Amino acid sequence: MLHFDTDYMAGAHPEVLKRLVDTNHLQTVGYGSDEYTKHAAELIKTACGKPDARVYFLTGGTQTNATVIDGILAKHQGVLAAESGHISVHEAGAIEASGHKILTLPQHEGKVWASELKEYIDNFYSDDTYEHMVAPGMLYISYPTEYGTIYSYDELKEISDICHNADIPLYIDGARLAYGLAAENNSVTLKDIADLCDVFYIGGTKVGALFGEAVVITNPALLHHFFPLIKQHGALLAKGRLLGVQFEALFESNLYEEIGIQVVNKALRIRDLFLSKGFKTVVNSPTNQQFIYLPNDIIDRLAKHVSFELWGPRGKEYTTVRFVTGWTTTESEIDLLESILNTL
């Protein structure tokens, strides 16, 4: 069985795993106070071009989103997000569980439009009864989006300007950040993201780490007491060195960037393979998630040999499916996928 379900089905990249094994018997202080974690934080600051940023390592994506959003928002505030945003759809109410409402904006292939963001904020404060309503306290976006699409630099800059003019922090979910940065025609760098947003995180779980995410706080006015919030949200690892060692491996020799490039190239090969067979993509994703519109009979026959995800409810005749590549995806697996498609 071939697996293209998601990008976190396997364990750790061999180079990351080797670092974990090599340091396994060491005894260090806990909770991220060790030298490995401190070094990893410095490597990330350098990569971001932000020597004064604060970097924290958390256990997973949902915990990271819940902790950051809860830390930024006042009790009367909510978080703006695309209606298709991960926090809006696939985090089981984690944000609402912390007492904050998600204020949804229309999504356009996963993206938020700057014009609609500004319109929402303007309309909110034009309402004389706004004090009775949940105030927009921050904006959450993903890079890449849940549909694998990316913002251009100009789009991101316009969104950033609107947020900062309205005194609303911009937070970027970077669970798959490496794949956005490696995307074809991408115009955004890691340093651009660090410049344009107030907080973002660099995903490890989906990019070669066994687990873990790195939160980068570039706005010094935000999240002064972030450490205890991490613990409150169950995102603090006692054996914090395990996170530091992994991100040290990812950022010490450009491994994070290399994984992104290799994984995206394989995803684009899968995209081109389906297109060559006459099937259509649902969106033009330049990253490692590819969404294909397939007849149900093809899905049923393909599913006997290949594992992938239905994206949304099954349609009457056609259904959107998602194929995802990861660091374990091989060219031979894609060759085999092509052979299977040729028999259907």
Residue pairs with C-beta under 8 A, 6 or more apart in sequence:
1 305
1 306
1 307
2 305
2 306
2 307
2 333
2 336
2 337
2 340
3 9
3 306
3 307
4 270
4 306
4 307
4 308
4 323
4 324
4 325
4 329
4 337
5 307
5 308
5 309
5 324
6 206
6 309
6 324
6 326
7 176
7 206
7 207
7 263
7 288
7 324
7 325
7 326
7 327
8 205
8 206
8 326
9 326
9 328
10 326
10 327
10 328
11 17
11 210
12 20
12 208
12 209
12 210
12 246
13 208
13 209
13 249
13 255
13 259
13 327
15 208
15 249
15 255
16 208
16 209
16 210
16 246
16 249
16 250
16 255
17 210
18 249
19 245
19 246
19 248
19 249
20 210
20 242
20 245
20 246
23 36
23 241
23 245
26 241
28 34
28 35
28 36
28 241
30 238
30 239
30 240
30 241
31 236
31 237
31 238
31 240
32 56
32 57
32 236
32 237
32 240
32 241
32 243
32 244
33 240
34 240
34 241
34 244
36 241
36 244
36 245
36 248
37 57
37 240
37 241
37 243
37 244
37 245
38 244
39 244
39 248
40 55
40 57
40 214
40 243
40 244
40 245
40 246
40 247
40 248
40 251
41 55
41 57
41 214
41 244
43 247
43 248
43 251
43 252
44 53
44 55
44 202
44 214
44 216
44 247
44 251
45 51
45 52
45 53
45 55
45 216
47 190
47 251
48 190
48 191
48 193
48 194
48 216
48 218
49 190
49 191
49 194
49 195
50 194
50 216
50 218
52 220
53 194
53 216
53 217
53 218
54 216
54 217
54 220
54 223
54 226
55 214
55 215
55 216
55 217
56 214
56 215
56 217
56 226
56 227
56 230
57 212
57 213
57 214
57 215
57 237
57 240
57 243
57 244
57 247
58 64
58 67
58 201
58 212
58 213
58 214
58 215
58 230
58 235
58 236
58 243
59 211
59 212
59 213
59 234
59 235
59 236
59 237
59 243
60 205
60 211
60 212
60 213
60 235
61 86
61 173
61 175
61 201
61 203
61 205
61 213
62 91
62 92
62 94
63 233
63 234
63 235
64 201
64 213
64 215
64 235
65 86
65 87
65 91
65 94
65 95
65 140
65 173
66 91
66 94
66 95
66 97
66 98
66 233
66 235
67 215
67 226
67 229
67 230
67 232
67 233
67 235
68 171
68 199
68 201
68 215
68 223
69 79
69 87
69 95
69 98
69 100
69 138
69 140
69 171
70 95
70 98
70 99
70 100
70 229
70 233
71 222
71 223
71 225
71 226
71 229
72 137
72 138
72 169
72 171
72 199
72 222
72 223
73 79
73 100
73 137
73 138
74 135
74 137
75 99
76 134
76 135
77 100
77 134
77 135
77 136
77 137
77 138
78 100
78 101
78 102
78 103
78 134
78 135
78 136
78 137
79 87
79 95
79 100
79 101
79 102
79 103
79 136
79 137
79 138
79 139
79 140
79 171
80 103
80 104
80 105
80 112
80 117
80 120
80 136
80 138
80 139
80 140
80 168
81 87
81 88
81 102
81 103
81 104
81 105
81 112
81 139
81 140
81 141
82 88
82 104
82 105
82 106
82 107
82 110
82 111
82 112
82 141
82 145
82 146
83 89
83 104
83 105
83 106
83 107
84 107
84 110
84 145
84 146
84 147
85 102
85 104
85 107
85 140
85 141
85 142
85 146
85 173
86 142
86 146
86 173
86 175
87 94
87 95
87 102
87 140
87 173
88 102
88 104
89 146
90 146
95 102
96 102
98 233
101 134
103 120
103 134
103 136
105 112
105 113
105 116
105 117
105 120
106 112
106 113
106 116
107 145
109 145
109 147
109 149
109 283
109 284
110 142
110 144
110 145
110 146
110 147
110 148
110 149
110 283
111 141
111 145
111 149
111 151
111 155
112 139
112 141
112 159
114 155
114 158
114 159
114 162
117 139
117 159
117 162
117 163
118 162
120 136
121 136
121 162
121 166
121 168
124 130
124 133
124 135
124 136
127 133
136 166
136 168
137 168
137 169
138 163
138 168
138 169
138 170
138 171
139 159
139 163
139 168
139 169
139 170
139 171
140 171
140 173
141 151
141 159
141 170
141 171
141 172
141 173
142 172
142 173
142 174
142 175
142 176
143 150
143 151
143 156
143 172
143 173
143 174
143 177
143 180
143 188
143 193
143 200
144 150
144 176
144 177
144 179
144 180
144 183
144 285
144 287
144 289
147 282
147 283
147 285
147 289
147 291
148 179
148 283
148 285
148 286
148 287
148 288
148 289
148 290
148 291
149 283
149 284
149 285
149 286
149 287
150 180
150 183
150 186
150 188
150 286
150 287
151 159
151 188
152 187
152 188
153 187
153 188
153 192
154 187
156 188
156 192
156 193
156 196
157 196
159 170
160 170
160 196
160 197
163 169
163 170
164 170
169 197
169 198
169 199
169 219
169 222
170 196
170 197
170 198
170 199
171 197
171 198
171 199
171 200
172 193
172 197
172 199
172 200
172 201
173 200
173 201
174 180
174 193
174 200
174 201
174 202
174 203
174 213
175 201
175 203
175 205
175 206
175 213
176 203
176 206
176 207
176 287
176 288
176 289
177 190
177 193
177 200
177 201
177 202
177 203
177 207
178 203
178 207
178 256
178 257
178 259
178 260
178 263
179 207
179 260
179 263
179 264
179 267
179 287
179 288
179 289
180 186
180 188
180 287
181 188
181 189
181 190
181 257
181 260
182 257
182 260
182 261
182 263
182 264
182 287
183 264
183 286
183 287
184 264
184 268
184 286
185 286
186 286
193 200
194 200
194 216
194 218
195 218
197 218
198 217
198 218
198 219
198 222
199 215
199 216
199 217
199 218
199 219
199 222
199 223
200 215
200 216
200 218
201 213
201 214
201 215
201 216
202 213
202 214
202 216
202 247
202 256
203 213
204 211
204 212
204 213
204 214
204 243
204 246
204 247
204 250
205 211
205 212
205 213
206 326
207 250
207 256
207 259
207 260
207 263
207 327
208 250
208 255
208 256
208 259
208 327
209 246
209 247
209 250
210 242
210 246
211 243
212 237
212 242
212 243
212 246
212 247
214 243
214 247
215 226
217 223
217 226
223 229
227 236
230 236
237 243
249 255
250 256
250 259
259 327
262 327
263 288
263 325
263 326
263 327
263 329
264 286
264 287
264 288
264 325
266 288
266 325
266 329
266 331
266 334
267 285
267 287
267 288
267 289
267 290
267 323
267 324
267 325
268 286
269 331
269 334
270 290
270 323
270 325
270 334
270 337
271 281
271 285
271 290
273 334
273 337
273 338
273 341
274 281
274 290
274 292
274 341
275 281
277 341
279 292
279 293
279 294
280 292
280 293
281 290
281 291
281 292
281 293
282 291
282 292
282 293
282 311
282 320
283 291
285 291
288 324
288 325
288 326
289 322
289 323
289 324
290 322
290 323
290 324
291 311
291 320
291 321
291 322
292 320
292 321
292 322
292 323
293 318
293 319
293 320
294 302
294 318
294 319
294 320
294 321
295 317
295 318
296 314
296 315
296 316
296 317
296 318
296 319
298 344
299 310
299 319
299 321
301 344
302 308
302 340
302 341
302 344
305 340
306 337
306 340
308 321
308 322
308 323
308 324
309 321
309 322
309 324
310 319
310 320
310 321
310 322
311 319
311 320
311 321
311 322
312 319
312 320
313 319
